[in-house]
Amino acid sequence: MPRFYCPQPLRPGATVDLPESVAHHLHVVRLQPGAALTLFDGSGGQYGATLADIGKKRASALVGAHEAVEVELPYAVTLAQGLPEGSKMDWIVEKAVELGVAAVQPLAAQRSVVRLSGERAEKRHAHWEGVIVAASEQCGRNRLAQLAPVAELNRWLAAPQEAQGQRILLSPRATQSLAGWAQANPAQALTLLVGPEGGFTREEEDAALAAGALPLSIGPRVLRTETAALAAMAMLAGIWGGM
């Protein structure tokens, strides 16, 4: 059944206007009034719905009963990702959402090729929000991962992040493994700190450690930036549950 994010609060019996992008999609696939849909507004759970009206750029739906369906991880993972080049960040965000990440923090690091600021940063932020919505619609999540504005690494490290739990610096130089640490500790909120291509510099890693980050390894092989966080999330889910 097609499922879509609707940014306005939903309630049974209400008729809601669907986002223009959703209306366009429904028009392209030639869905007709009376078709069954699933809608969610990000506050938890989902709603069965019926397509009421459709045009090229508009569509409305009659909201049905609320369904208390949740597929969130039992612990919150924040991904603090050093900005990679090209479209890699799109892929990282999409797959991290599929794996259950609760929040994404893009970071500008010394080895980040991409530099974002001003209007360009706002456009990329809006684009990544769209990636989060599309990935959530596809994978069945009813709560959207939070996306923070791009931050410079050292400033982010200096800011208090209690709600995001233990900061874990994924580093090939670490002597303790993420798997061993997870097996010895209960499931908990945490932040995975991942460098861009080439990783964080020695100075950046030292700054992260000074800010309380725990250095952990995810294996003997050096993974690409677009692989590291996803492998770590899959590893945690295998140990703590959620897959």
ZADO-1210 file (C-alpha; in nm, 4 decimals, padded with zeros to 6 digits):
<atoms>
<atom x="00.0000" y="00.0000" z="00.0000" code="MET" pos="1"/>
<atom x="00.1438" y="00.3442" z="-00.0889" code="PRO" pos="2"/>
<atom x="00.2498" y="00.5361" z="00.2246" code="ARG" pos="3"/>
<atom x="00.3292" y="00.9047" z="00.2495" code="PHE" pos="4"/>
<atom x="00.4413" y="01.1638" z="00.5005" code="TYR" pos="5"/>
<atom x="00.1869" y="01.4391" z="00.5629" code="CYS" pos="6"/>
<atom x="00.3382" y="01.7342" z="00.7532" code="PRO" pos="7"/>
<atom x="00.0094" y="01.8460" z="00.9060" code="GLN" pos="8"/>
<atom x="-00.1444" y="01.6820" z="01.2165" code="PRO" pos="9"/>
<atom x="-00.3726" y="01.3939" z="01.1219" code="LEU" pos="10"/>
<atom x="-00.6913" y="01.2779" z="01.2917" code="ARG" pos="11"/>
<atom x="-00.9510" y="01.0161" z="01.2012" code="PRO" pos="12"/>
<atom x="-01.2376" y="01.1506" z="00.9913" code="GLY" pos="13"/>
<atom x="-01.0510" y="01.4569" z="00.8643" code="ALA" pos="14"/>
<atom x="-01.0011" y="01.5320" z="00.4948" code="THR" pos="15"/>
<atom x="-00.6487" y="01.6606" z="00.4353" code="VAL" pos="16"/>
<atom x="-00.4701" y="01.8154" z="00.1389" code="ASP" pos="17"/>
<atom x="-00.1650" y="01.6085" z="00.0518" code="LEU" pos="18"/>
<atom x="00.1720" y="01.7700" z="-00.0275" code="PRO" pos="19"/>
<atom x="00.2141" y="01.8751" z="-00.3906" code="GLU" pos="20"/>
<atom x="00.4960" y="01.6242" z="-00.4391" code="SER" pos="21"/>
<atom x="00.2683" y="01.3434" z="-00.3211" code="VAL" pos="22"/>
<atom x="-00.0140" y="01.4626" z="-00.5466" code="ALA" pos="23"/>
<atom x="00.2251" y="01.4642" z="-00.8438" code="HIS" pos="24"/>
<atom x="00.3388" y="01.1100" z="-00.7649" code="HIS" pos="25"/>
<atom x="-00.0184" y="00.9832" z="-00.7337" code="LEU" pos="26"/>
<atom x="-00.1059" y="01.1511" z="-01.0632" code="HIS" pos="27"/>
<atom x="00.1922" y="00.9913" z="-01.2402" code="VAL" pos="28"/>
<atom x="00.1031" y="00.6415" z="-01.1178" code="VAL" pos="29"/>
<atom x="-00.2618" y="00.7114" z="-01.2096" code="ARG" pos="30"/>
<atom x="-00.4070" y="00.6313" z="-00.8709" code="LEU" pos="31"/>
<atom x="-00.7823" y="00.6911" z="-00.8663" code="GLN" pos="32"/>
<atom x="-01.0164" y="00.8235" z="-00.5956" code="PRO" pos="33"/>
<atom x="-01.1072" y="00.5449" z="-00.3570" code="GLY" pos="34"/>
<atom x="-00.7567" y="00.3981" z="-00.3551" code="ALA" pos="35"/>
<atom x="-00.6182" y="00.2986" z="-00.0161" code="ALA" pos="36"/>
<atom x="-00.3210" y="00.4912" z="00.1273" code="LEU" pos="37"/>
<atom x="-00.1210" y="00.4979" z="00.4473" code="THR" pos="38"/>
<atom x="-00.0337" y="00.8388" z="00.5936" code="LEU" pos="39"/>
<atom x="00.1876" y="00.9435" z="00.8848" code="PHE" pos="40"/>
<atom x="00.2622" y="01.2863" z="01.0310" code="ASP" pos="41"/>
<atom x="00.5815" y="01.2081" z="01.2215" code="GLY" pos="42"/>
<atom x="00.4246" y="01.2130" z="01.5687" code="SER" pos="43"/>
<atom x="00.4035" y="00.8339" z="01.5922" code="GLY" pos="44"/>
<atom x="00.1887" y="00.5661" z="01.4415" code="GLY" pos="45"/>
<atom x="00.0152" y="00.5817" z="01.1054" code="GLN" pos="46"/>
<atom x="-00.3312" y="00.6195" z="00.9572" code="TYR" pos="47"/>
<atom x="-00.5184" y="00.4264" z="00.6971" code="GLY" pos="48"/>
<atom x="-00.6617" y="00.6696" z="00.4425" code="ALA" pos="49"/>
<atom x="-00.8642" y="00.6832" z="00.1230" code="THR" pos="50"/>
<atom x="-00.7764" y="00.9003" z="-00.1746" code="LEU" pos="51"/>
<atom x="-01.0666" y="01.1443" z="-00.2069" code="ALA" pos="52"/>
<atom x="-00.9681" y="01.3684" z="-00.4986" code="ASP" pos="53"/>
<atom x="-00.6721" y="01.4064" z="-00.7320" code="ILE" pos="54"/>
<atom x="-00.5400" y="01.6447" z="-00.9959" code="GLY" pos="55"/>
<atom x="-00.1996" y="01.7177" z="-01.1506" code="LYS" pos="56"/>
<atom x="-00.0786" y="01.9200" z="-00.8548" code="LYS" pos="57"/>
<atom x="-00.3343" y="01.8579" z="-00.5857" code="ARG" pos="58"/>
<atom x="-00.4825" y="01.5643" z="-00.4021" code="ALA" pos="59"/>
<atom x="-00.6812" y="01.5090" z="-00.0854" code="SER" pos="60"/>
<atom x="-00.7435" y="01.2075" z="00.1333" code="ALA" pos="61"/>
<atom x="-00.9944" y="01.1011" z="00.3960" code="LEU" pos="62"/>
<atom x="-00.8076" y="00.9960" z="00.7100" code="VAL" pos="63"/>
<atom x="-00.9117" y="00.6688" z="00.8709" code="GLY" pos="64"/>
<atom x="-00.8243" y="00.5009" z="01.1995" code="ALA" pos="65"/>
<atom x="-00.4946" y="00.5480" z="01.3782" code="HIS" pos="66"/>
<atom x="-00.2663" y="00.2441" z="01.3833" code="GLU" pos="67"/>
<atom x="-00.0104" y="00.2320" z="01.6651" code="ALA" pos="68"/>
<atom x="00.2693" y="00.0964" z="01.4469" code="VAL" pos="69"/>
<atom x="00.6295" y="00.1736" z="01.5455" code="GLU" pos="70"/>
<atom x="00.9516" y="00.0334" z="01.4037" code="VAL" pos="71"/>
<atom x="01.2009" y="00.2590" z="01.5848" code="GLU" pos="72"/>
<atom x="01.5189" y="00.1294" z="01.7448" code="LEU" pos="73"/>
<atom x="01.4951" y="00.0770" z="02.1232" code="PRO" pos="74"/>
<atom x="01.7917" y="00.3166" z="02.1612" code="TYR" pos="75"/>
<atom x="01.8640" y="00.6484" z="01.9893" code="ALA" pos="76"/>
<atom x="02.1589" y="00.6770" z="01.7502" code="VAL" pos="77"/>
<atom x="02.2813" y="01.0154" z="01.6303" code="THR" pos="78"/>
<atom x="02.5067" y="01.0082" z="01.3252" code="LEU" pos="79"/>
<atom x="02.7656" y="01.2895" z="01.3301" code="ALA" pos="80"/>
<atom x="02.8990" y="01.2568" z="00.9759" code="GLN" pos="81"/>
<atom x="03.1941" y="01.4439" z="00.8303" code="GLY" pos="82"/>
<atom x="03.0760" y="01.5879" z="00.5000" code="LEU" pos="83"/>
<atom x="03.1812" y="01.3673" z="00.2071" code="PRO" pos="84"/>
<atom x="03.2056" y="01.4731" z="-00.1543" code="GLU" pos="85"/>
<atom x="02.9375" y="01.4579" z="-00.4230" code="GLY" pos="86"/>
<atom x="02.6154" y="01.2728" z="-00.3564" code="SER" pos="87"/>
<atom x="02.7609" y="01.0382" z="-00.0944" code="LYS" pos="88"/>
<atom x="02.5838" y="01.2248" z="00.1843" code="MET" pos="89"/>
<atom x="02.2483" y="01.1529" z="00.0179" code="ASP" pos="90"/>
<atom x="02.3271" y="00.7818" z="00.0223" code="TRP" pos="91"/>
<atom x="02.4522" y="00.7899" z="00.3813" code="ILE" pos="92"/>
<atom x="02.1412" y="00.9725" z="00.5052" code="VAL" pos="93"/>
<atom x="01.9067" y="00.7428" z="00.3145" code="GLU" pos="94"/>
<atom x="02.0626" y="00.4210" z="00.4418" code="LYS" pos="95"/>
<atom x="02.1080" y="00.5511" z="00.7960" code="ALA" pos="96"/>
<atom x="01.7350" y="00.6286" z="00.8075" code="VAL" pos="97"/>
<atom x="01.6570" y="00.2774" z="00.6851" code="GLU" pos="98"/>
<atom x="01.8756" y="00.1400" z="00.9665" code="LEU" pos="99"/>
<atom x="01.6910" y="00.3513" z="01.2245" code="GLY" pos="100"/>
<atom x="01.9079" y="00.6555" z="01.2973" code="VAL" pos="101"/>
<atom x="01.7302" y="00.9082" z="01.5205" code="ALA" pos="102"/>
<atom x="01.9271" y="01.2191" z="01.4196" code="ALA" pos="103"/>
<atom x="02.1875" y="01.3307" z="01.1663" code="VAL" pos="104"/>
<atom x="02.4499" y="01.5967" z="01.2325" code="GLN" pos="105"/>
<atom x="02.6507" y="01.6967" z="00.9218" code="PRO" pos="106"/>
<atom x="02.9997" y="01.8121" z="01.0178" code="LEU" pos="107"/>
<atom x="03.2512" y="02.0287" z="00.8332" code="ALA" pos="108"/>
<atom x="03.5924" y="01.8712" z="00.8952" code="ALA" pos="109"/>
<atom x="03.9415" y="01.9619" z="00.7776" code="GLN" pos="110"/>
<atom x="03.9399" y="01.6954" z="00.5057" code="ARG" pos="111"/>
<atom x="03.5855" y="01.7680" z="00.3884" code="SER" pos="112"/>
<atom x="03.6017" y="01.8582" z="00.0197" code="VAL" pos="113"/>
<atom x="03.2495" y="02.0021" z="00.0227" code="VAL" pos="114"/>
<atom x="03.2095" y="02.3407" z="00.1925" code="ARG" pos="115"/>
<atom x="02.8589" y="02.4575" z="00.2686" code="LEU" pos="116"/>
<atom x="02.7423" y="02.7907" z="00.4012" code="SER" pos="117"/>
<atom x="02.4632" y="03.0429" z="00.3581" code="GLY" pos="118"/>
<atom x="02.2053" y="02.9737" z="00.0879" code="GLU" pos="119"/>
<atom x="02.3912" y="02.6695" z="-00.0406" code="ARG" pos="120"/>
<atom x="02.3833" y="02.5097" z="00.3044" code="ALA" pos="121"/>
<atom x="02.0108" y="02.5820" z="00.3353" code="GLU" pos="122"/>
<atom x="01.9420" y="02.4171" z="-00.0007" code="LYS" pos="123"/>
<atom x="02.1385" y="02.1061" z="00.0920" code="ARG" pos="124"/>
<atom x="01.9611" y="02.0918" z="00.4280" code="HIS" pos="125"/>
<atom x="01.6218" y="02.1030" z="00.2547" code="ALA" pos="126"/>
<atom x="01.7381" y="01.8380" z="00.0083" code="HIS" pos="127"/>
<atom x="01.8503" y="01.6032" z="00.2881" code="TRP" pos="128"/>
<atom x="01.5191" y="01.6561" z="00.4658" code="GLU" pos="129"/>
<atom x="01.3531" y="01.5297" z="00.1472" code="GLY" pos="130"/>
<atom x="01.5829" y="01.2270" z="00.1483" code="VAL" pos="131"/>
<atom x="01.4795" y="01.1532" z="00.5083" code="ILE" pos="132"/>
<atom x="01.1094" y="01.1757" z="00.4200" code="VAL" pos="133"/>
<atom x="01.1435" y="00.9493" z="00.1154" code="ALA" pos="134"/>
<atom x="01.3486" y="00.6920" z="00.3057" code="ALA" pos="135"/>
<atom x="01.0987" y="00.6925" z="00.5949" code="SER" pos="136"/>
<atom x="00.8075" y="00.6420" z="00.3545" code="GLU" pos="137"/>
<atom x="00.9889" y="00.3495" z="00.1928" code="GLN" pos="138"/>
<atom x="01.1107" y="00.1678" z="00.5040" code="CYS" pos="139"/>
<atom x="00.7982" y="00.2007" z="00.7175" code="GLY" pos="140"/>
<atom x="00.9191" y="00.4461" z="00.9811" code="ARG" pos="141"/>
<atom x="00.6533" y="00.6758" z="01.1259" code="ASN" pos="142"/>
<atom x="00.8916" y="00.9183" z="01.2948" code="ARG" pos="143"/>
<atom x="01.1341" y="01.1359" z="01.0990" code="LEU" pos="144"/>
<atom x="01.5009" y="01.1471" z="01.1885" code="ALA" pos="145"/>
<atom x="01.6018" y="01.4951" z="01.3046" code="GLN" pos="146"/>
<atom x="01.8456" y="01.6815" z="01.0807" code="LEU" pos="147"/>
<atom x="02.0714" y="01.9462" z="01.2338" code="ALA" pos="148"/>
<atom x="02.2327" y="02.2295" z="01.0367" code="PRO" pos="149"/>
<atom x="02.5891" y="02.1783" z="00.9155" code="VAL" pos="150"/>
<atom x="02.8299" y="02.2521" z="01.2026" code="ALA" pos="151"/>
<atom x="03.2044" y="02.3028" z="01.2188" code="GLU" pos="152"/>
<atom x="03.3550" y="02.0043" z="01.4012" code="LEU" pos="153"/>
<atom x="03.5380" y="02.1864" z="01.6813" code="ASN" pos="154"/>
<atom x="03.2367" y="02.4052" z="01.7610" code="ARG" pos="155"/>
<atom x="03.0123" y="02.1007" z="01.7700" code="TRP" pos="156"/>
<atom x="03.2544" y="01.9198" z="02.0013" code="LEU" pos="157"/>
<atom x="03.2524" y="02.2158" z="02.2392" code="ALA" pos="158"/>
<atom x="02.8726" y="02.2238" z="02.2644" code="ALA" pos="159"/>
<atom x="02.6991" y="02.0075" z="02.5303" code="PRO" pos="160"/>
<atom x="02.5268" y="01.7033" z="02.3803" code="GLN" pos="161"/>
<atom x="02.3920" y="01.5175" z="02.6854" code="GLU" pos="162"/>
<atom x="02.0732" y="01.4058" z="02.5129" code="ALA" pos="163"/>
<atom x="02.2742" y="01.2346" z="02.2388" code="GLN" pos="164"/>
<atom x="02.4535" y="01.0044" z="02.4808" code="GLY" pos="165"/>
<atom x="02.8073" y="00.8734" z="02.4651" code="GLN" pos="166"/>
<atom x="03.0075" y="01.0026" z="02.1714" code="ARG" pos="167"/>
<atom x="03.1859" y="00.7202" z="01.9903" code="ILE" pos="168"/>
<atom x="03.4723" y="00.8079" z="01.7584" code="LEU" pos="169"/>
<atom x="03.5015" y="00.5401" z="01.4908" code="LEU" pos="170"/>
<atom x="03.8747" y="00.5181" z="01.4282" code="SER" pos="171"/>
<atom x="04.0998" y="00.2520" z="01.2711" code="PRO" pos="172"/>
<atom x="04.3587" y="00.3466" z="01.5339" code="ARG" pos="173"/>
<atom x="04.1326" y="00.2484" z="01.8246" code="ALA" pos="174"/>
<atom x="04.2367" y="-00.0550" z="02.0267" code="THR" pos="175"/>
<atom x="03.8888" y="-00.1456" z="02.1552" code="GLN" pos="176"/>
<atom x="03.6163" y="-00.2743" z="01.9237" code="SER" pos="177"/>
<atom x="03.2639" y="-00.1376" z="01.8962" code="LEU" pos="178"/>
<atom x="03.1298" y="-00.4930" z="01.9106" code="ALA" pos="179"/>
<atom x="03.3170" y="-00.5686" z="02.2339" code="GLY" pos="180"/>
<atom x="03.2032" y="-00.2424" z="02.3909" code="TRP" pos="181"/>
<atom x="02.8391" y="-00.3008" z="02.2916" code="ALA" pos="182"/>
<atom x="02.8441" y="-00.6544" z="02.4296" code="GLN" pos="183"/>
<atom x="02.9729" y="-00.5228" z="02.7637" code="ALA" pos="184"/>
<atom x="02.7270" y="-00.2340" z="02.7915" code="ASN" pos="185"/>
<atom x="02.3468" y="-00.2051" z="02.7879" code="PRO" pos="186"/>
<atom x="02.1626" y="-00.0520" z="02.4937" code="ALA" pos="187"/>
<atom x="02.1773" y="00.3258" z="02.5259" code="GLN" pos="188"/>
<atom x="02.1635" y="00.6527" z="02.3352" code="ALA" pos="189"/>
<atom x="02.4895" y="00.7298" z="02.1567" code="LEU" pos="190"/>
<atom x="02.6490" y="00.9378" z="01.8826" code="THR" pos="191"/>
<atom x="02.8612" y="00.7835" z="01.6079" code="LEU" pos="192"/>
<atom x="03.1337" y="01.0234" z="01.4960" code="LEU" pos="193"/>
<atom x="03.2527" y="00.9451" z="01.1421" code="VAL" pos="194"/>
<atom x="03.5134" y="01.1318" z="00.9403" code="GLY" pos="195"/>
<atom x="03.4951" y="01.2333" z="00.5721" code="PRO" pos="196"/>
<atom x="03.7131" y="01.0808" z="00.3009" code="GLU" pos="197"/>
<atom x="04.0578" y="01.0319" z="00.4525" code="GLY" pos="198"/>
<atom x="03.9110" y="01.0364" z="00.8030" code="GLY" pos="199"/>
<atom x="03.9588" y="01.2971" z="01.0712" code="PHE" pos="200"/>
<atom x="04.3036" y="01.4461" z="01.1166" code="THR" pos="201"/>
<atom x="04.5090" y="01.3522" z="01.4220" code="ARG" pos="202"/>
<atom x="04.4312" y="01.6944" z="01.5700" code="GLU" pos="203"/>
<atom x="04.0575" y="01.6440" z="01.5179" code="GLU" pos="204"/>
<atom x="04.0674" y="01.3011" z="01.6780" code="GLU" pos="205"/>
<atom x="04.2587" y="01.4422" z="01.9750" code="ASP" pos="206"/>
<atom x="03.9968" y="01.7165" z="02.0082" code="ALA" pos="207"/>
<atom x="03.7175" y="01.4576" z="02.0017" code="ALA" pos="208"/>
<atom x="03.8894" y="01.2525" z="02.2725" code="LEU" pos="209"/>
<atom x="03.9424" y="01.5637" z="02.4832" code="ALA" pos="210"/>
<atom x="03.5676" y="01.6312" z="02.4506" code="ALA" pos="211"/>
<atom x="03.4882" y="01.2873" z="02.5934" code="GLY" pos="212"/>
<atom x="03.4549" y="01.0733" z="02.2815" code="ALA" pos="213"/>
<atom x="03.5332" y="00.7040" z="02.3162" code="LEU" pos="214"/>
<atom x="03.7569" y="00.5694" z="02.0351" code="PRO" pos="215"/>
<atom x="03.6323" y="00.2377" z="01.8979" code="LEU" pos="216"/>
<atom x="03.7141" y="00.0258" z="01.5946" code="SER" pos="217"/>
<atom x="03.4710" y="-00.1596" z="01.3703" code="ILE" pos="218"/>
<atom x="03.7222" y="-00.4130" z="01.2418" code="GLY" pos="219"/>
<atom x="04.0652" y="-00.4669" z="01.0885" code="PRO" pos="220"/>
<atom x="03.9721" y="-00.3195" z="00.7505" code="ARG" pos="221"/>
<atom x="03.9546" y="00.0539" z="00.6818" code="VAL" pos="222"/>
<atom x="03.6029" y="00.1282" z="00.5566" code="LEU" pos="223"/>
<atom x="03.4983" y="00.4133" z="00.3323" code="ARG" pos="224"/>
<atom x="03.3155" y="00.7041" z="00.4919" code="THR" pos="225"/>
<atom x="02.9888" y="00.5956" z="00.3291" code="GLU" pos="226"/>
<atom x="03.0280" y="00.2454" z="00.4757" code="THR" pos="227"/>
<atom x="03.1584" y="00.3038" z="00.8270" code="ALA" pos="228"/>
<atom x="02.8507" y="00.4409" z="01.0059" code="ALA" pos="229"/>
<atom x="02.6157" y="00.1956" z="00.8368" code="LEU" pos="230"/>
<atom x="02.8352" y="-00.0987" z="00.9340" code="ALA" pos="231"/>
<atom x="02.8469" y="00.0325" z="01.2914" code="ALA" pos="232"/>
<atom x="02.4684" y="00.0713" z="01.3089" code="MET" pos="233"/>
<atom x="02.4149" y="-00.2792" z="01.1740" code="ALA" pos="234"/>
<atom x="02.6650" y="-00.4106" z="01.4297" code="MET" pos="235"/>
<atom x="02.4821" y="-00.2399" z="01.7170" code="LEU" pos="236"/>
<atom x="02.1463" y="-00.3697" z="01.5968" code="ALA" pos="237"/>
<atom x="02.2866" y="-00.7230" z="01.5823" code="GLY" pos="238"/>
<atom x="02.3986" y="-00.6958" z="01.9453" code="ILE" pos="239"/>
<atom x="02.1336" y="-00.4712" z="02.1027" code="TRP" pos="240"/>
<atom x="01.8390" y="-00.5576" z="01.8768" code="GLY" pos="241"/>
<atom x="01.6371" y="-00.3530" z="01.6332" code="GLY" pos="242"/>
<atom x="01.6959" y="-00.5302" z="01.3039" code="MET" pos="243"/>
</atoms>
